[in-house]
Amino acid sequence: QQNNLRSKKLEDIKKRFARGGKMGEGDKKHVRKIDAVTSYTDSALFPKDLRPNRIYVDESKDSILVPVRGVHLPFHASTIKNVACQAEDNSKHSLRINFLVPGSMVGKQEDNPLPDLQDRSRPAFIKEMLFRSSDGKGLQAIFKKIKDLIKNVKQKESLEDEKRDLVSQAALQVNRNNPKRTVLKDLMVRPTVGTQKRALGSLELHGNGLRFSGARQAEP
């Protein structure tokens, strides 16, 4: 398995240099196109507790539903660029939702989550939505939910990128009968393992890999 991983990494490096990549550049982040994201396949799947003229945050679908002319329209959190909430005067508060649209992002085309527009006739994008309410506390609560949803979706995407590089590992072949196996003692692992702030232990070399064993704390 270690040899397979090494071969895969070498192949990735060759491909990167073939594309003109430079030393030190890591693997590119997987970009999910916005037009490949679906919140709901049917309006019958909308949450049952939707209320008229109320914004709804659906964490289970990573989406928000906003009221427009008496109906709710869903938007996936990955389509939202940013959101802002502020007091306009003593009685009104506003919530502004800005969406990703062509021209709102800079960088290479392959890193752009927006769909390819060359094969689309008269594409239409919603750039922003503005909602006003006299309930400032309620609007602030919705604002916080949307911010948290956007943060959680980005964390999920980052975790998916990390898992994409993982490879299956064979069972560790432990050298149980070798008293002279290589061991590095009093090491600290980062990030920490478990609830301990400092995880001290030993790193052991076995037949096809390494094993870290945490030091047992003395009984009080």
Secondary structure, 3 states (H helix, E strand, C coil): CHHHHHHHHHHHHHHHHHCCCCCCCCCCCCCCCHHHCCCCCCHHHCCCCCCCCCCEEEHHHCEEEEEECCEEEEEEHHHEEEEEEEECCCCCEEEEEEECCCCCCCCCHHHCCCCCCCCCCCCCCCCEEEEEECCHHHHHHHHHHHHHHHHHHHHHHHHHHHHHCCCCCCCCCCCCCCCCCCEEEEEECCCCCCCCCCCEEEEEECCCCEEEEECCCCCC
